[in-house]
Amino acid sequence: MKSIFTCVWRTALIALVGCCAWMICLSDEASAGLNGQIKGRVTDCDGNLIEGARVTLKNTSAGGERSIQTNRKGFYRFLEVAPGRYGIEVEKEGWSPSECRNFRVSINQTIRIDIVLFPQAEQP
């Protein structure tokens, strides 16, 4: 009798763990579709790609920010961007900063924002 009881509990426990794992996977898939992406490239006024520019994404709806750098081809990408209002600032030494303000990211939306930087004026 004890072995049947142990077998039933073991089976129930395995089923419970499996069900929890399935629910976690399902919630990850569901939440993945709720966020958007922001991507683009940073160039100079002649269209030359700018590597290593600091791109800062600011959430103007809920606060908070995060930064990344452009890759060697001048591209950047922010993944898992929650729906809301945002702004982007781009900086690189030797270049005037640039920004794009007050744009909205919606559910499952990918936005492309290309930024042009201009050389900083030399200071006397």
Buried (B, 14 or more C-beta within 10 A) or exposed (E): EEEEEEEEEEEEEEEEEEEEEEEEEEEEEEEEEEBBBBBBBBBBEEEEBBEEBBBBBBBBEEEEEEEBEBEEEBBBBBEEBBBEBBBBBBBBEEBEBBEBEEEEBEEEEEBEBEBBBEEEEEEE
